[in-house]
Amino acid sequence: MIYLLAFITILVWEIYWTYKACWLASRNGHKKLFLFFLIFNLLGIPEIIYLNRYQNTEGDPSLD
């Protein structure tokens, strides 16, 4: 039972961060990162790093 709960928790964690990162990557036109987030499941770590870097700079083209 505990394994099922842990699996569901990790699954929800991964889906949440992948969704947020894919949404932002597509909005910013980062097609390669969008595909990377969809293909590789690394517990949301690359997604969190991407969101921390680009979330507050959506309108700043100098950082692309």
C-alpha positions as CSV (number, residue, x, y, z in Angstrom):
1,M,0.0,0.0,0.0
2,I,2.8,2.4,0.9
3,Y,4.5,1.7,-2.5
4,L,1.3,2.6,-4.3
5,L,1.0,5.9,-2.4
6,A,4.6,6.7,-3.1
7,F,4.1,5.9,-6.8
8,I,1.1,8.1,-7.1
9,T,2.8,10.9,-5.3
10,I,5.8,10.8,-7.7
11,L,3.5,10.5,-10.7
12,V,1.5,13.6,-9.7
13,W,4.8,15.5,-9.0
14,E,6.2,14.6,-12.4
15,I,3.0,15.5,-14.3
16,Y,2.6,18.8,-12.5
17,W,6.2,20.0,-13.2
18,T,6.3,18.6,-16.8
19,Y,3.0,20.4,-17.6
20,K,4.2,23.8,-16.2
21,A,7.5,23.5,-18.0
22,C,6.1,22.4,-21.3
23,W,3.5,25.2,-21.2
24,L,6.2,27.8,-20.6
25,A,8.6,26.3,-23.2
26,S,5.9,26.3,-25.9
27,R,4.9,29.9,-25.0
28,N,8.5,31.0,-25.3
29,G,9.2,29.1,-28.5
30,H,11.7,26.7,-27.0
31,K,10.8,23.6,-29.1
32,K,13.8,21.5,-28.2
33,L,13.3,22.0,-24.5
34,F,9.6,21.2,-24.9
35,L,10.4,17.9,-26.5
36,F,13.1,17.2,-23.9
37,F,10.6,17.6,-21.1
38,L,8.1,15.3,-22.8
39,I,10.6,12.5,-23.6
40,F,12.7,12.4,-20.4
41,N,11.2,11.9,-17.0
42,L,13.8,13.0,-14.4
43,L,11.5,13.7,-11.4
44,G,10.9,17.3,-12.4
45,I,14.4,18.5,-11.7
46,P,15.1,19.9,-15.2
47,E,11.6,21.4,-15.3
48,I,12.1,23.2,-12.0
49,I,15.5,24.6,-13.2
50,Y,13.9,25.8,-16.4
51,L,11.0,27.4,-14.7
52,N,13.3,29.2,-12.2
53,R,15.3,30.6,-15.1
54,Y,12.6,31.7,-17.5
55,Q,9.4,32.1,-15.5
56,N,10.1,35.7,-14.4
57,T,11.7,36.7,-17.7
58,E,8.8,36.0,-20.2
59,G,9.0,39.4,-21.8
60,D,12.7,39.9,-21.8
61,P,14.1,38.8,-25.2
62,S,17.7,39.5,-24.2
63,L,17.9,36.3,-22.1
64,D,17.1,33.9,-25.0
